[in-house]
Amino acid sequence: MATFIIEGGHRLKGSIQPQGAKNEALQILCAVLLTSELVTIHNIPDIVDVNKLIKLLGNLGVKTRKISQGSYTFQADDVNMSYLESAEFKEDGKGLRGSIMIVGPLLARFGKGYIPKPGGDKIGRRRLDTHFEGFIKLGAKFRYNKEEHFYGVEAKRLKGAYMLLDEASVTGTANIIMAAVLAKGTTTIYNAACEPYLQQLCKMLNRMGAKISGVGSNLLTIEGVDTLGGTEHRMLPDMIEIGSWIGLAAMTQSELTIKNVSWDDLGLIPNVFRKLGIDLQRKDDDIYVPAHKNGYEIQNFIDGSILTIADAPWPGFTPDLLSIILVVATQARGSVLVHQKMFESRLFFVDKLIDMGAKIILCDPHRATVIGHDFKSMLKATTMTSPDIRAGVSLLIAALSAKGTSTIHNIEQIDRGYERIDERLRAIGAKITRVS
């Protein structure tokens, strides 16, 4: 198990380039299974979760070739479906949350798809019902082995259907879309997720020959086609990483430029940070965050009541950044209520921040009130363990702002979502060391 040693209290300076979007990559990589032709993908992040999925695709028989840093070609012209019933697959598949999204493409193209119960973050329940209910409505037969926690769907040919999703699940919507593009007839998906990464998937599929309309809305119409062809695709920058760097700049009172952020795809993210009093400026397609030497002040609501920041389906605020918002609020002037609606275990890392001297009241598993220090009292260094990707980065930001030397264990969780994070932070002046 690897560890970060962080000497906090240093101001950072310079520019940082966000990696390709992790949550887009997990969808796009699974989509290569929909065609036998060559697919080229650029700006793929070099992170644990994505590399695991690329390896899984290789084990499945997909020809993968790295052509440069972040760029790969994929060709699924000789898929080994017997791998899906092997002991190796049952082990590989359960170690990665994104593996669930191979089921839709395999079901559409080969008539069957299997998956063990996927792993991932320990942030609460993450239901798979939306995925499989969608496949069933398209005509698939569903089976589940309770002893092995192994799911399966089978169909000779999927048929288009109308469906109203019980939740606007991003991965669920992506999986159903990838199944429906090769189904016979028309599929209509209402209450579909509409995140920029899902829009990217739909645009890529349309370039491959799919017929998807309503892209960017919560009502998608998909006319099934017989086959899809190859294409070339470039990932968006990772909006969660962009939000993390905004929070890092504010907490360390540093002057940072975040390069090539694709502003038009950030939604509410800039405005939510501005509500915390953080000055961030648009310079072409970059975000410039000046050094907040006088701190930052939380805006109350118009009637004077305490600001509440809550997650919601896109175009609402992404739940993946609430952990960052919470840690940034610990040094603001004023108070804020953070309401994490989606996952019931995601706020449990706040005890580490309280140990560091933060003023946080955990109201219940979903809500926490933060009373900011306004930099009048620095957080204190401590020893911590990263529980999940986003909490891990939040604790890292706290450690970089704290007085003294902190230790963070289980940093493999951070590596799952952030590419070479220690190297990139050292490049802008952070004192961080990786110890095996």
N, C-alpha and C positions, 0 to 999 in steps of 0.2 A: 504494500500500500504506500503510495507516494504522499509527500507532504510539502506544503509551501511554508517557508519562513519569510515573514514580511516585516520590514522595518518601516513603521508608519510615521506620519507627520511631515512627509516631504511633499512640496508642491511639484506638480508635473508640468511639462510644457512640450508642445509640438503638435504633430498631426497623427491620426490613426485611421487606417482604412478598414471599414467593416468587412467581415467575411461574407461569403455567400450564405443565403438564408437556409438554416437547418430545416425548418418546417416545410419549406418548399422542396428542398432536396429529397426528403423522404417520399414525397408524392411523385415527383418527376422521375426519380430512379425506378420506381415501381411501374411507371407507364411504359418503360422500354419493353416490357413483356407483351405489349399489345401488338407488336409488329415483328416480322422476321427481317425487316430491313434495318440498315445502320442508323443509329441515333447518336448525335454528338451533343454533349452537354458541357457548358463552360461555367466557371465560377462556383464549382462544387467545393464546399468547405472541407478541409482536411481535419475532421473531428471523429471521435470514436464511434458515435452512433451511425454516421454516414458511411464510414469505412466498414463497419460491420455489415451494413446493408449491401454494399458493393461486393463484399466477400460472399454473402448469402446468394446474391444473384449469380456470381461465378460458380458456386457449388450447384446451382440449379441448371447450369449449362450455358448461361449467357456469356458470350465472348466479350470480355472487358479489356480495354487497352488505354493506359494513361498516355496522352499525347503531349501534355505539358502540365505545369502546376495548376491544379484546379480544373483541367479539361480532360475528358474521357470520351471514348467511343464505346457503344454497347450494341451488340447484335444478338437477338434472341431467336436465332434460326434453327437451333438444335436443343430445345429445352428438355431437360431430363426430369419428367414428371414423377418417376419412381423415387427421386430424392425426397419428395414431400412426405413419403411414408417411412422414411428411414429414421433410425435413432439419432443420427447426426443432426437432421433437420429439427427434430423435436427439441434438441438442446440449443441449436443455433437460433431458432425462431423465438424462443421464449426470452432470450436475453436482450431483445430489442422491441420497443413499443411500435416503431414504424413498420415492422414486418407484417402487421395486419393488412397493410395496403397492397400486398402481393395477391391477396385473395380475389379481389375484383377483376384485375386483368387476366389472371389464370382461369377463372370461372368463365369469363367472356370468350377467351380464345381457345381454351382446351376443354371446357365443360366441367371442370372441377377445380376446387381450391381448398387447401387445408392449412391450418395454422395452430400451433400450441398457444396457450394463453400467454400473450406478450408480457414482457417485463417493463422496466423503465423506472421512472421516478416514484418514490414513496410519498406521494402527495395526496393520496386519497383514491377513492374508487374511480375507475375510468371505464365506463360501460362500453360493451361491444354491441349492444342491442340494436342501435341505429344501423350499423353495418349489415347485420344478418337479416333484420326485418326488411331492409331494402332489397337484398338478394332474393329473399322469399317472394316479395311482391313481383320481382322480375321472372319468377317461375322456378327458382332453385329449390331443391330439397335440402333441408338442414339436418345435421346430426351432431351430437356432442357426446364425447366420451368423458364422463365425470371423473373416472379414475385417473386418466392421463391428462385431464384438462385440455382435450384436443378437439378443435372445431373443424367441421367440414361442410361444404356445400357442393352440390352437383346438379347439372342440367345439360340436356342435349343441345338446346338452343334457348337462350333467354328471350323473353318477349317484353316489349315496352309496356309500361304501366304508369298510372298516376299515383303519386305518393306524397303524403304530407308528413315530413319528418317530425318525430317527437322532440328533437332538439337540433339546433343548428350546428351539428358536429362537423368540424373541419375535416377530420380524417374519414368520418362516416360519409360525408358528401363526396369527398374525393374518390373513395372506394366505389360508391354506387355509380358515379359518373363513369369511371373506368370500366365498370361492368356494362353500363347501358349503351356505350358508344358502339358496341358490336351486337346489340340485341336487335331482334326483328321488330320493327314498328317504332312508335314514338313513346318516349318516357318523359314525364313531367315531374319535376322535383320542386315542391313548395316548402318553404322554411329551410331552403338550402343555405349553407354557409357561403359567404361571399368575400372572404379575405383576399388581399392582393395575391397571396401565394396560390389560392384556389383559382383565381382569375388567370394566373400564369399557366396553371395546368390546362385549363380550358383552351387558352390560346394555342398552347403547344399541340393539344389534341386536334384542334381545328386545322392547324398547319399539316397535320398527319393525314387529314382527310375526314375527320369527324364533323358532325353537323350539330353544334351546340349553340343555342341562342339564349339571350338573357344574361350573358356573362357580366358579372358585377352586381347582379340583383339577387334577391332571394327566391326567384322563380326561374328555374332553368328548364328549357325544352331541348330534348336530345332526340334527333332522328337517327336511328340505327343505320350503320353501314356494314358492308360485308367484310372489308379489310381496311387496315391503316398502313400508311407508308412511313418512311424514315423522315427525319427532320433534324434541325440544329436549334439549340435552345441555350439561353443564358439566364442564370439565376439572378434574382434581385438581391441587393444587399440585405443582411439580416437586421430587421427592425428591432429585435430584442437586444442585439448587441449594440445597436445605435443608442437605444435608451439606456443601456448599461454605462456607455461612455459618457453620456450627458450627466448621469448620476455621479459617476466617478469624478468628473471635472468639478461639479458643485461641492461635493463632500471634501475634496482635497484643496478647494479654493484655487484650482489650476486653470490656466489658459490653454484650451485644447481646440483643435479643428478636427472635425469628423468628416472624412472625405467621401464624396460620391454616394450620398445617402438615399437618392431617389425620393426627394421631398414629397412628390405627389402621391407616394404610396405609404406615407407615414400616418395618415389619418389624424387621430386626436393626440398622438404622442407628444408633439411639441407643445400643444396647448396645455396638456395636463402638467408637464414640467413647469410651464410658465405660471400655472396656478400655485405652485409651490414657491414662486418668487424667483425662479431661475431665468436669467437673461440668456436666451439663445437666439442667434441671428442667422438669417439665411444669406449665404454668399455663393451665388450661382447654385450649384447642387451640393454645397457643403454646409455643415452646421458649425458655426463659430461660437464657442462658449468662453466669454471673458472670465478672468479670475475674479471670483466673488469675495473680494477682500473684506467687504462690509457685511457679508452673509447674504441671506435671502429670506424673504418674509412670505408666509403662506397667506393667500387671499381667503377671506371668509366669503360666504354667500352674501348676496345683496342685503338680506335682512339681518345680517350680522351673525348668523348661526355658523357653527363649525363646518369647515369644508369636509365633504365626504368624497373619497375617490373609490370607485367600485369598478369591477370588470363587467363586461357585457360582450355579446357576440358582435363581430365587426358590422358596422363601423364604430362600435363602442370600443372602450379601452381594453387592450389585451391583458388577460390574467397573468401572462408570463412576466409582466413588468411591475406587478404590484409589490413583489419582494424588494425591488429596487426603489420604488417610491417610498416604501416604509423606512428603509435605511437612510435615504436622503432626508426624510422628514425629521430624523433624530437631531439634526443640527440646524433646523430652520427656526425662524422666529414665529411662534404661534403653534397651533395644534391642528391635527387632522385625524379623521376617522378613516381607516383603510378597511374596505369591505370586500373580502375575497369570497365571491358567491359560488364559484365553480368547484373548488377542491377543499375538502374539510380538514386536510392535514398540512396545508401549505404554509400556514402562519406559525407552526410549532417551532420554527427556528428562532423566534423572537427572544426565547430565554437566553440565547447566546448574546444577543445585543443588550439585554438587561444586565447580564454579567459584566458587560463592557461599560456600564454606566448609563445606558439609554433609558429614557423615561417612557415606558410603553405599558399600557394596560391591555392585556389580552382579555377582551370582553367575553369571547366564546370562540369556538374553532374557526369562525368565519370573520370575526371583526377584531380590530386592534386600534386603540387610540394612542397616538404618538404626541408627546409634548416636547417640542424642540428645545435644544440647549442654546441655540443662537451662537455657537462656538465659544460661549463663556466657560464651558466645561468640556474638555476633550474626552472622547471615548478612550478607555484604557485597554491596553493590549492584553490578550488572553490566549488560551489554547482552545481550539474549536474543531468540530468535525462537520464536514459538508454533508447535509442530508439529501440534497437534490441539486440539479444544475443551477436553477435561478437563486435559490437560497445560498448556495455555495458562492456565487459571484457577489451577492449582497454582503455576505460576511467578508469576502475579500476586499470589497470597497470600504467596509467599516474598518478593516485592519489597516488599509493604506492611509486612512485618515486618523487613526488612533495614535496615541502617544506610547512609544515603546515597541517591542518586538512581539508579534503574534505568530502563532502556529496554527495552520489549518490542515487537518488530516483528511483522508479520503478524497483527495482532489481529483481522482478519476471521474467523480461525478461532474466536476467543472469541465474536464477534458471532453466529456460527452457532447458539450455544446459550444465550446469556445476554442478556436484554433490557436495553438501556440501562445496562449494568453500571457505566460510569464515573459517570453521573449519580446512580445509586442509592448508589454507594459514597461519592461526595462528600457526599451528604445525611447520612451518619453520621460524617463527619469525615475521610475519606480524602483525601490530596493526590495526585490523579491527573488528568492532562491528556491529551486526545486530540489528536494532531497528524496531519494528512493528509499 
